[in-house]
Amino acid sequence: MRVGLVCPYSLTLPGGVQNQTLGLARSLRAAGHDARVLGPCDGPPPDVGVTPLGNCIPLASNGSVAPIAPDVPCMLRTIRALRDEGFDVLHLQEPLVPGPTITSLLFTDRPTIGTFHRAGSSMAYDRLRGLTRWGARKLTVRVAVSEDARSTAAAALGGDYVLLHNGVEVERFAKATPWPTDGPTIFFIGRHEPRKGLETLLAAMAELPGDVRLWVGGDGPDTQRLKDATASDARIEWLGRVEDAEVARRLRGADVFCAPSLFGESFGVVLLEAMAAHTPIVASDLPGYRNVARPGEDAILVLADDATALADALREVLGDHALADRLVASGESRAAEFSMDRLAEQYVDLYESVR
């Protein structure tokens, strides 16, 4: 089967939707299917089987920045790719985002699977309700990655949604070579913006013992301000933007992974990645994270935006090896339940059902 996976966000920039699209394509190819990814690329394609559609135009969305490509040249490249590739089915990630996904929806005669990731309010859904509902009705099948994403989409667009949680490429993380550490080490990876809660984690570091180290991966609008505010703390290492292979190695090497987000997480893929890497987790107690992590079993979940509670949980996991081992063992089993290969099999069943 020839499958076109279309992503609205720049594939060369870090992001959960981008990683899901590329990972799913790899699993589909490993299972013998002809899968190709279409999406914006700000630089060389990040993987084999990618058709670049041009550069992105970053726009504010859901407390973050969405690297989308709603311009006419991208639209024309998308239409040309759809004509040339001859896909049997199109799989559109966030199908109503301006750019290649909505262009594909409008200009294809192939069956379409639309996967909805967003949780929480959307200005486009609110202000363009008639247009977005019309677009959603053109989808052959609608999928949501979590109950929160399904509720958001159903409230705004109506219709029925198949629930298929996101997946994780288990072996890629489990087999990564651990990054060397110098003392007890916490790892954070994410965009440096308010909703990701990095400022709360940095405040928690002030309450942790002097031998605890923090790796801070990623960048964003708050990077320089937060670096300046913590310049006197030599325990904090600012890594900048980190390639996928290094992320896996850092996860494997860290003593604990911390996800202190404040809101806006529909599904905790990053938690699954830490579980697959055999790393204990401390994270905010958000509905999206509870989709993945069972409190006290797969991760320690604490009240969001509470630096003291976060510090207490981090101190507990770093100091109690038996607790850390229990979290790792449970997390490893949990990650296996969400393997990307299993998700690919479920999507293939959907593809076959609409051909």
N, C-alpha and C positions, 0 to 999 in steps of 0.2 A: 504494500500500500504506500502511496506517495502522499506524505502529510506536510502541509505548510504551517509552521508555527509562527505567528506574527506577534511581535512585541512592540508596544508603543514607545517604550523608553530606550534610551541609548544603551546598546549592549556593551559598550566599552566603559561604562561607568558603573560603580557598584550599586546594587539594588536587589531586593528580594524577588521582584517579578522577573527581572533579567536572569537571575540565577536559576529560577524555576524553569524558565523557557529553555535555556541552554542545557540544563541538566536533564530535562525531560527528553529533549532531542537526542542526547547521547544515549539514554536508556532505550529509546525507540530504535535507534540505529543498531544498538547491541542486540536487540531482539529481531533484527532482520528487516526492519521497515526503512523506507527511504524518507528520511525526515530532514527538512531544510528550514532554517530560521531566517525570517525577514525582520529587519528592524533598523533604526538609526544606529550609526556607528561614528563616534568622534575619534577616528583613528582606524588602524587596521582591524579587520574582523577578529574577535577574541577567540574564535574556535573554527574548526572546519565546518563546512555545511552552512555558512552564514552568508546571506545576501545583504550587503550594506545599502541603506536607503538614503544616506546623507547625514548631515550633522543635526544635533538637537538644538532646541531653543528652551532653556530652563525657565519654568514657570512655577509660581508658588502654588502648593496644593497640600491640603490636609496637614498643615503645620510643617511641611517640608518643601522640597523643590523637586518638581517632576521634569526630567530631561526629555521632553517630547519634541516631535517634529511635525508641526501642523502646516508646513509650508507647501506651496504648489509643486516645487521640484520633487519633494518626497512623495507627494501624491502621484505624480506621473511615473516615478520609478516603481512605486508599488503596483500600479496598474500594469506596467510593462512586465514586472516579475510574475504577476498572476497569469498574464497571457502566455509567457514563455515557459513557465515551470509545469503547467498541466497537473496541478494537484488533484488528488481524489477527494480530499477533505481539507478544510482550513480550520485551524485551531487559533482563536484570537484571544490573547491575554488582555484583560481590561478592554473589552471590545468597543466601548463607547468613548474612549479617550481620543481626542483629535489627533490625527496623524494616520499611520499605516493601518491600524486596526479598523478604524471606522471607514477608511477608504476601502479596505478589503471587503468589509461588510456590504458596502454600497455597490461595489463593482465586480462582484463574483457571482457566478451561477452555481458554485459548488456548495455542498452542505457545510454549515458552519457550527463549530462548537465555541461558545463564548465563556471564558472563565473570569469570574468576578473576584477580586482580591480586597477591594476597599471596604473598610469598616468605619462607620461614623458619617457625619453629614458631608454633603457635597454641594457646592454652589451650582455646579452644572446641573445636577439632578434637580435642585430646587428651582432654578431659574429657567431651565429648558426642558421642563417635564414632558411637554407634548412631543418635542423632537426626540428626546432620549427614549421615551416609551415606544415611539414609532421605530427607532433603530433597534431596540431590544426585540421587537416582534419579528424582525427579519432573521434572528438567530434560529437555527434548527434546534439546538439544545443549549440550555444555560446551566453553568456549573458555578458553585460557590466554594471557596476554599475553607470556610468556617461558618459556624452558626451566625456569628456577627456579620460576616460578609453577606450571607444569605438574607439576614434581616434588613441590612442596609439596602441591598438591591431590590428586594421584594417590596419594601416600603416605598421606594422611589419609582420603580418600574413595573411592579406587579409581576405576574407570571410565576412559573414553577422552576425550581432549581435542584439539580443533582448535587449532593454534598460529596466532594472529593477533596480531602485535605491535601495540602502541599506535601512534597516528598523531600527526602534527603539522600544524597549519594553516599551511602554508609561507608563503603570501602575506601573512598577517597579520603575520608577523615580518619577512619580507624587505622589505616596503614601509613599515615603521614609520619615522617621522622620528627620527634619532639624537638622544639626549639630549646636550646640551652637556657637555663634560668640561673639567677644569682639570688637565692633566698626565696621565701614564699612569694608567689607571683599571681596577681590578678590580671585578667585580660578583658579589655573592652574593645569592641569594634562597632562602628556605626557613624552616622553623620553627626557632626558636632552642631546640634541645634537643640532648642529647649525640649522638644518632645522626647528625645532620646535619653534625657536624664543624666548626662555626663557631669553636669555641675553638681548634682546630688552625690554622685560617686566621688568626686574630688573632695567634697566636704566630708564625706565619710572617711577618706584617707587620713584626714587630720586626727581621727580618733583611733587609728590602727597603730600597732607597734612599729617601731622604727625600722625593723628588718623586712617589712612587707613592701613589695615592689608592685608597680602598676604599669602595664603596657597599654597605651592609648592608641588604637588604630583608627584610621579614617581622618576626615577633615570636614570643614563646613564653616558657616558664617560666624560661629562662636569660637573658633580655634584660637585665634590670636588673643582674644580677651581672656580665655581660660588659661592659656599658657602664661600670660603675663601675671595672672592672679596666683599661679602656683610655681612661679619661677624659682622660688627659694627651696622648693621640695625636690631634692635630687633623686628621690625614689620614683618619680614619675617620668617615664620615657615616652616621648611623643613620636610615634612611628610614621605619621602621615598616611597617605593612601597605600594600602597593602594589597598585593596581588593575591589571588585565590590560593595559590599553593602555600604562600607564607601564612595566610590566615589559618589554614589547616594545621600547619606546623606549630603556630603560636597556640592554637587551641589545645593541641596535644601536649605542649610543654607547660602550659599554665597550671597552677594548682587549683584555681577556681575561675570560672567564667562569670562575668557580671553583666546583666542586662537591666539597667535601672530606668527603663523608659517610663514616661509619665502618662501617655495615652497614645491612641492611634495605631495600635498593633492588632491586626486582625488574626494573625497566625504566627506563632513563634518558630519560624524555620531556623533562626540562629540558635535557638535552644536545642533543636534537634541536631544541629551540626556539632554543638558542644557535647551532647550525649553520645553521638557517633564517635567523637574523638576521645571518649572515656574521661571527660572532665566534669567535675561537680559544678553545679550551677547555683548562683544566687541571683534572683530576678525580682522585679516588681510584680505584685499580685494584680495582674490585669486579666480581663476575660480572654483576650487573645492568647496570652501565655498559658492560661489554664486549659486551652484547647490542646496543648502539647504536654505540659508538665503537671503532674499530680502533686499538690503541695505536700512536702515532707517525704515524698517517695522518689520523685525524679529530680526535684529541685527544692530549694528553700525559697519561698515566696514571701515578700515583705511589703508593707504599705508603701505605695509610690510616694516619692518626694519626701521621704523621711530619712535623713542622713544618719541619724543615730541608730535607727532600726536596721538600716543597711549595713552599717559598721558592725553591729552586734552579730548579724547573720554571717558576714564575711569572716569575722574573728572566730565564730563557732566552727565553720567549715574548715578554715585553715588550721585550727587547733585540735580538731577531733578527727583523727584519721579513720576511725571506724565509721563515723557518720559519712565522711567523704567517700569511703569505699562502698557504702550502701547506696548512696546517690548514684555513683558510677555504674554499679551493677544494674540497678533499676533503669537508669537512663539508657544503658546499652540495649536492653530488651525493648524499651519504648521506641528507640530510634529504628529498630528493626521493623516495628509495626508500620512505620512511615517511610519505608525504603522507596527510592525513586523507581526502582524496577517494578515494584508492586503497583505503584501509581501508573506507570506506563501501561501495564496490563489492563488496568481499569479504563484508561483512556482509549486503548485499542478497542475494547468492547464497545465503547461509545461510538468511535469512528465507524466500526463495522455496522452498527445499528442504523446509521444515517446514510450509508452509501447507496 
